Amino acid sequence: MFSANKKNSTLYFEIIKQLYYGKSLSCADLSIKIDKSIPLVTKAINYLIEKGFVIEQGYAASTGGRRPLTYSMKEAKINILAVAMDQLSTRIVIVDMFNNYVTPIEIVGLKLQNNPHSLEELTALISAYIHKSGIKKDKLIGIGIGMPGFVNTHEGINYTYLKSDKKSLTKHISDELNLPVFIDNDSSLIALSELKFGIAKTIKDVMVINLSWGIGLGMILNGQLFRGHSGFAGEFSHIPISEEGVLCACGKQGCLEAEASLLAVAEKAIDGIEAGRKTSLQYNSETSKLAIGDALMEVANKGDQFAIELLSEAAYKIGRGLSILIHIINPKAIILSGRGVKVGRLLLAPIQQALNKYCIPRLAVETQIYISEIGFDAELIGAAILVMENFNKGKE
């Protein structure tokens, strides 16, 4: 990427990373963040300007002394391909260093469960998208992919989905596309996006709930993403909330995911419609659960009583699960994110009702519940962050 020695390249990569997070920074700001002298940072900035990666942004607001000159990344010089997967569909987009989408988001149905061809389908999807975008690969610094399941980020393996017999997922896709590839759990990436660009940027202890076809959890403790001993911390979806509930995909009964995920709500909606419940939801035998789930949120926001009833019931169960988290972690905040953020305002009251019933008041009153400001884009932004966090590895 840079025609300079490896030592300097590390410095350039670190400056680019900090400008990505900070958007507009002075040499003094960068000096503090990367712990390098101002003369060294200034020299590196001048090199990056010469090569067309960085531009002068103007002077910062006055704080009483001489206003410092600030710098930012140049638009369209560096891009990242971000992929956000769930159990039923995949979204893909190319973003710039300001997290702006430089191509339209493409949404493709890609089933992960019991699909032995899912990895090949994903690789072909990404390849076709790059070709259609018209953006040359030398403008892409990498591919970040968020996906459900037990993901080993270091080895590039998903123990739940996207099986690869001979190579890791990252190596398989990287070899096919000739680009660096990084993967992580979807809920961890959603939490990472909140940590770097969202509400959690200024809060040290936060639980980020990924409300989707499953129910995920990203844990931010003391301002850092917490992964646990094996990297699988945050399996919130498999907290048991019932002894006789629906059988979960994990093989156990009464898991939160089987009772309150959007997929579970969609299945209950279908059962209700077939039993004669009055609703504006449209359903026939060819309608997918994905379509029902999205439509259910849409009609709920328009006041459909059946849809609101189903979502409220699910939210109450989620609140019961959150009460367990609050008792164990004592977080400052809980952020509702993921696909379900579309109906976030409808979920708040039943969640709070459950917390009032199941939580010790002293703990519950100190935990604030927020709806993500990043919204459904959080996983895509998290996938871009994943690349920024890793793209200089191996170049030192």
C-alpha positions as CSV (number, residue, x, y, z in Angstrom):
1,M,0.0,0.0,0.0
2,F,2.9,2.3,0.8
3,S,6.2,2.5,-1.0
4,A,8.1,2.9,2.3
5,N,10.0,0.8,4.8
6,K,7.9,-1.4,7.1
7,K,8.6,0.7,10.2
8,N,7.1,3.8,8.6
9,S,4.3,1.8,7.1
10,T,3.1,0.8,10.6
11,L,3.0,4.5,11.5
12,Y,1.1,5.4,8.4
13,F,-1.5,2.6,9.1
14,E,-1.9,3.8,12.6
15,I,-2.5,7.4,11.5
16,I,-5.1,6.3,9.0
17,K,-6.9,4.2,11.7
18,Q,-7.0,7.1,14.1
19,L,-8.3,9.5,11.3
20,Y,-11.0,6.9,10.5
21,Y,-12.2,6.9,14.1
22,G,-11.7,10.6,14.8
23,K,-12.7,11.9,11.4
24,S,-10.7,15.2,11.8
25,L,-7.6,15.4,14.0
26,S,-4.5,17.6,14.5
27,C,-0.9,16.5,14.6
28,A,-1.1,17.0,18.4
29,D,-4.2,14.9,18.7
30,L,-2.5,12.1,16.6
31,S,0.7,12.4,18.7
32,I,-1.2,11.6,21.9
33,K,-3.3,8.8,20.4
34,I,-0.5,6.9,18.8
35,D,2.2,7.9,21.4
36,K,4.6,9.3,18.8
37,S,6.4,12.7,18.7
38,I,4.7,15.6,17.0
39,P,7.7,16.0,14.5
40,L,7.4,12.3,13.5
41,V,3.7,12.5,13.1
42,T,3.9,15.7,11.1
43,K,6.4,14.1,8.7
44,A,4.2,11.1,8.3
45,I,1.1,13.3,7.7
46,N,3.0,15.2,5.0
47,Y,3.9,11.9,3.3
48,L,0.3,10.7,3.4
49,I,-0.8,14.1,1.9
50,E,1.8,13.7,-0.9
51,K,0.5,10.2,-1.7
52,G,-3.1,11.4,-1.7
53,F,-4.5,9.6,1.3
54,V,-4.9,12.6,3.6
55,I,-6.0,16.2,3.1
56,E,-5.9,19.3,5.2
57,Q,-9.4,19.8,6.8
58,G,-8.9,23.3,8.1
59,Y,-8.3,24.9,11.5
60,A,-9.9,23.6,14.7
61,A,-12.1,25.9,16.8
62,S,-10.1,28.3,19.0
63,T,-9.6,27.3,22.6
64,G,-7.7,30.5,23.5
65,G,-4.4,29.9,21.7
66,R,-3.3,29.3,18.2
67,R,-5.8,27.2,16.3
68,P,-4.3,23.8,15.1
69,L,-4.5,22.6,11.6
70,T,-6.6,19.4,11.3
71,Y,-6.4,16.6,8.8
72,S,-8.8,13.9,7.5
73,M,-8.9,11.0,5.1
74,K,-9.5,11.8,1.4
75,E,-12.8,10.5,0.2
76,A,-12.8,7.5,-2.1
77,K,-9.1,6.8,-1.7
78,I,-9.6,3.8,0.6
79,N,-12.7,1.6,0.7
80,I,-13.8,-1.4,2.7
81,L,-16.2,-4.2,1.6
82,A,-18.6,-4.9,4.6
83,V,-20.8,-8.0,4.8
84,A,-23.5,-8.5,7.4
85,M,-25.0,-12.0,7.7
86,D,-27.8,-13.5,9.7
87,Q,-29.4,-17.0,9.6
88,L,-31.5,-16.1,6.6
89,S,-30.1,-13.3,4.6
90,T,-26.8,-11.4,3.8
91,R,-26.2,-7.7,3.2
92,I,-23.2,-6.4,1.4
93,V,-21.9,-2.9,0.7
94,I,-18.7,-0.9,0.1
95,V,-18.0,1.9,2.5
96,D,-15.4,4.7,2.6
97,M,-13.3,6.1,5.5
98,F,-16.3,8.1,6.7
99,N,-18.6,5.1,6.8
100,N,-20.5,6.4,3.9
101,Y,-21.9,3.8,1.5
102,V,-20.3,4.3,-1.9
103,T,-22.4,1.5,-3.4
104,P,-26.0,0.4,-2.8
105,I,-26.6,-2.2,-0.2
106,E,-27.4,-5.5,-1.8
107,I,-29.6,-8.0,0.2
108,V,-29.6,-11.6,-0.8
109,G,-31.4,-14.6,0.8
110,L,-28.6,-16.9,1.9
111,K,-29.7,-19.7,4.3
112,L,-27.0,-20.9,6.7
113,Q,-28.7,-23.7,8.5
114,N,-28.3,-27.1,6.8
115,N,-26.8,-25.5,3.7
116,P,-23.5,-27.3,2.7
117,H,-23.0,-24.8,-0.1
118,S,-23.3,-21.6,2.0
119,L,-19.5,-20.8,1.8
120,E,-19.4,-21.1,-1.9
121,E,-22.5,-19.0,-2.3
122,L,-21.1,-16.3,0.0
123,T,-17.8,-16.2,-1.9
124,A,-19.6,-16.0,-5.3
125,L,-21.9,-13.2,-3.9
126,I,-19.0,-11.1,-2.8
127,S,-17.1,-11.6,-6.1
128,A,-20.1,-10.7,-8.2
129,Y,-20.7,-7.6,-6.0
130,I,-17.1,-6.3,-6.4
131,H,-17.4,-6.8,-10.2
132,K,-20.7,-5.0,-10.4
133,S,-19.5,-2.1,-8.2
134,G,-16.8,-1.1,-10.8
135,I,-14.4,-0.4,-7.9
136,K,-11.0,-1.8,-8.5
137,K,-9.6,-4.2,-5.9
138,D,-6.6,-2.0,-5.2
139,K,-9.1,0.5,-3.7
140,L,-10.3,-2.1,-1.2
141,I,-8.1,-2.7,1.9
142,G,-10.1,-5.7,2.9
143,I,-13.3,-7.6,3.5
144,G,-15.0,-7.6,6.9
145,I,-17.8,-10.2,7.5
146,G,-20.1,-10.4,10.5
147,M,-21.9,-13.7,10.9
148,P,-23.9,-15.6,13.6
149,G,-22.5,-18.6,15.4
150,F,-19.4,-19.5,17.4
151,V,-16.7,-17.6,15.5
152,N,-13.0,-18.0,16.2
153,T,-11.6,-14.7,15.0
154,H,-8.0,-15.7,15.2
155,E,-8.3,-18.9,13.2
156,G,-11.0,-17.6,10.9
157,I,-13.4,-20.4,11.7
158,N,-17.1,-20.5,12.4
159,Y,-18.0,-23.6,14.4
160,T,-21.7,-23.3,13.7
161,Y,-22.1,-22.3,10.1
162,L,-20.2,-22.0,6.8
163,K,-18.2,-25.2,7.1
164,S,-14.9,-25.5,5.3
165,D,-13.0,-28.8,5.3
166,K,-9.6,-27.9,4.0
167,K,-9.2,-24.2,4.7
168,S,-10.4,-21.6,7.2
169,L,-13.2,-19.4,6.0
170,T,-10.9,-16.4,5.8
171,K,-8.3,-18.2,3.8
172,H,-10.9,-19.7,1.5
173,I,-12.5,-16.4,0.6
174,S,-9.2,-14.5,0.6
175,D,-7.6,-17.0,-1.9
176,E,-10.6,-16.8,-4.1
177,L,-10.8,-13.0,-4.1
178,N,-7.2,-12.0,-3.5
179,L,-8.1,-9.6,-0.7
180,P,-7.6,-9.8,3.1
181,V,-10.6,-11.2,4.9
182,F,-11.6,-10.9,8.5
183,I,-14.6,-12.5,10.3
184,D,-16.3,-12.0,13.6
185,N,-19.6,-12.8,15.4
186,D,-22.4,-10.5,14.3
187,S,-23.3,-9.4,17.8
188,S,-19.7,-8.6,18.7
189,L,-19.4,-6.4,15.6
190,I,-22.6,-4.6,16.5
191,A,-21.2,-3.9,19.9
192,L,-17.9,-2.8,18.3
193,S,-19.8,-0.3,16.2
194,E,-21.5,1.1,19.3
195,L,-18.2,1.3,21.1
196,K,-16.4,3.2,18.3
197,F,-19.2,5.4,16.8
198,G,-22.3,5.0,19.0
199,I,-23.7,5.4,22.4
200,A,-21.1,3.2,24.1
201,K,-18.3,5.5,23.0
202,T,-18.7,7.5,26.3
203,I,-19.9,4.7,28.6
204,K,-17.5,2.0,30.0
205,D,-19.9,-0.8,30.9
206,V,-22.5,-1.6,28.3
207,M,-24.5,-4.6,27.1
208,V,-25.5,-4.4,23.4
209,I,-28.4,-6.6,22.5
210,N,-28.7,-7.8,18.9
211,L,-32.4,-8.3,18.2
212,S,-32.6,-10.3,15.0
213,W,-33.7,-13.8,13.9
214,G,-31.7,-14.8,17.0
215,I,-30.9,-12.7,20.1
216,G,-27.2,-11.9,20.5
217,L,-25.2,-10.0,23.0
218,G,-22.0,-7.9,22.7
219,M,-20.4,-7.1,26.0
220,I,-18.4,-3.9,26.6
221,L,-16.6,-3.9,30.0
222,N,-14.4,-1.1,31.1
223,G,-14.5,0.4,27.6
224,Q,-13.3,-2.8,25.9
225,L,-15.1,-5.5,24.0
226,F,-15.2,-8.6,26.2
227,R,-15.0,-12.0,24.5
228,G,-14.4,-14.4,27.4
229,H,-11.9,-17.2,27.8
230,S,-12.6,-18.9,24.5
231,G,-14.0,-15.9,22.7
232,F,-17.6,-17.0,22.9
233,A,-18.9,-14.7,25.7
234,G,-22.3,-13.3,25.3
235,E,-24.5,-16.3,24.4
236,F,-27.5,-14.4,25.8
237,S,-29.9,-16.2,23.4
238,H,-29.6,-19.5,25.3
239,I,-30.5,-18.2,28.7
240,P,-33.4,-20.6,29.8
241,I,-36.5,-18.6,30.7
242,S,-38.9,-21.6,30.7
243,E,-38.8,-25.3,31.7
244,E,-41.4,-26.4,29.2
245,G,-40.9,-23.9,26.3
246,V,-40.3,-24.4,22.6
247,L,-37.4,-26.7,21.6
248,C,-34.4,-24.5,20.6
249,A,-32.0,-25.2,17.8
250,C,-29.3,-25.9,20.4
251,G,-31.4,-28.9,21.6
252,K,-32.6,-27.5,24.9
253,Q,-36.1,-26.2,25.8
254,G,-37.1,-22.7,26.8
255,C,-34.2,-20.8,25.5
256,L,-34.7,-17.0,25.1
257,E,-34.1,-17.3,21.4
258,A,-36.7,-19.9,20.8
259,E,-39.2,-17.9,22.8
260,A,-38.6,-14.2,21.8
261,S,-36.4,-13.9,18.7
262,L,-37.9,-12.3,15.6
263,L,-37.9,-15.7,14.0
264,A,-40.0,-17.0,16.9
265,V,-42.3,-14.0,16.7
266,A,-42.7,-14.6,12.9
267,E,-43.7,-18.3,13.6
268,K,-46.2,-17.2,16.2
269,A,-47.6,-14.7,13.7
270,I,-48.1,-17.4,11.1
271,D,-49.8,-19.7,13.7
272,G,-52.1,-16.8,14.7
273,I,-53.1,-15.9,11.2
274,E,-53.9,-19.6,10.4
275,A,-56.0,-19.7,13.6
276,G,-58.0,-16.7,12.4
277,R,-56.5,-13.8,14.2
278,K,-57.4,-10.4,12.7
279,T,-54.4,-8.5,11.4
280,S,-53.2,-6.4,8.4
281,L,-50.4,-8.9,7.9
282,Q,-50.5,-10.6,4.6
283,Y,-49.5,-14.3,4.5
284,N,-49.8,-17.3,2.3
285,S,-47.9,-20.6,2.0
286,E,-45.3,-19.1,-0.2
287,T,-44.5,-16.2,2.2
288,S,-41.1,-16.6,3.8
289,K,-40.5,-16.2,7.5
290,L,-38.1,-13.4,6.7
291,A,-40.8,-11.5,4.9
292,I,-43.3,-12.1,7.7
293,G,-40.8,-10.9,10.3
294,D,-40.1,-7.7,8.4
295,A,-43.7,-7.1,7.6
296,L,-44.7,-7.7,11.2
297,M,-42.4,-4.9,12.4
298,E,-43.8,-2.6,9.7
299,V,-47.4,-3.1,10.6
300,A,-46.7,-2.9,14.3
301,N,-45.3,0.6,13.8
302,K,-48.6,1.4,12.1
303,G,-50.6,0.2,15.0
304,D,-51.5,-3.4,14.2
305,Q,-52.7,-4.8,17.5
306,F,-51.8,-8.4,16.8
307,A,-48.3,-7.5,15.8
308,I,-47.9,-5.2,18.8
309,E,-49.2,-8.0,21.1
310,L,-46.6,-10.5,19.7
311,L,-43.7,-8.0,20.0
312,S,-44.7,-7.0,23.5
313,E,-44.8,-10.6,24.6
314,A,-41.4,-11.2,23.2
315,A,-40.0,-7.9,24.7
316,Y,-41.3,-8.9,28.1
317,K,-39.3,-12.2,27.9
318,I,-36.3,-10.3,26.7
319,G,-36.6,-8.0,29.7
320,R,-36.7,-11.1,32.0
321,G,-33.4,-12.2,30.4
322,L,-32.0,-8.7,30.8
323,S,-32.7,-8.8,34.5
324,I,-30.3,-11.7,34.8
325,L,-27.6,-9.7,33.0
326,I,-28.2,-6.7,35.2
327,H,-27.8,-8.8,38.4
328,I,-24.6,-10.3,37.1
329,I,-22.9,-7.5,35.3
330,N,-24.4,-4.3,36.7
331,P,-24.0,-2.4,33.4
332,K,-24.4,1.4,33.1
333,A,-26.4,1.0,29.9
334,I,-28.2,-1.6,27.7
335,I,-28.4,-0.7,24.0
336,L,-31.1,-2.4,21.8
337,S,-29.7,-2.8,18.3
338,G,-29.9,-5.1,15.3
339,R,-32.8,-5.7,13.0
340,G,-35.4,-5.3,15.8
341,V,-34.3,-1.7,16.4
342,K,-37.0,-0.8,13.8
343,V,-39.6,-1.4,16.5
344,G,-37.4,-0.4,19.4
345,R,-39.8,2.2,20.8
346,L,-42.5,-0.5,21.1
347,L,-40.2,-2.8,23.0
348,L,-39.1,-0.4,25.7
349,A,-42.3,-0.4,27.9
350,P,-42.7,-4.3,28.1
351,I,-38.9,-4.6,28.8
352,Q,-39.1,-2.1,31.6
353,Q,-42.2,-3.9,33.0
354,A,-40.2,-7.1,33.2
355,L,-37.3,-5.3,34.8
356,N,-39.6,-3.8,37.4
357,K,-40.8,-7.3,38.3
358,Y,-37.6,-9.3,38.1
359,C,-34.8,-6.9,39.0
360,I,-33.7,-5.6,42.3
361,P,-34.7,-1.9,42.1
362,R,-31.3,-0.5,43.2
363,L,-29.7,-2.2,40.2
364,A,-32.4,-1.7,37.7
365,V,-32.8,2.1,38.3
366,E,-29.1,2.6,37.6
367,T,-29.2,0.9,34.2
368,Q,-30.3,3.0,31.3
369,I,-31.9,1.4,28.2
370,Y,-31.2,3.0,24.9
371,I,-32.3,2.4,21.3
372,S,-29.2,2.3,19.0
373,E,-28.6,5.5,17.1
374,I,-26.7,3.5,14.4
375,G,-29.6,1.2,14.0
376,F,-29.7,-1.7,11.6
377,D,-26.5,-0.5,10.0
378,A,-24.5,-1.4,13.1
379,E,-23.3,-4.8,11.8
380,L,-22.2,-3.4,8.5
381,I,-20.3,-0.6,10.2
382,G,-18.9,-3.1,12.7
383,A,-17.6,-5.2,9.7
384,A,-15.8,-2.1,8.4
385,I,-14.3,-1.5,11.8
386,L,-13.1,-5.1,11.9
387,V,-11.0,-4.5,8.8
388,M,-9.6,-1.2,10.2
389,E,-8.6,-3.0,13.4
390,N,-6.7,-5.7,11.5
391,F,-5.7,-4.5,8.0
392,N,-2.1,-3.7,9.0
393,K,-1.4,-7.0,10.6
394,G,1.3,-8.9,8.9
395,K,2.7,-5.6,7.5
396,E,4.9,-4.8,10.5
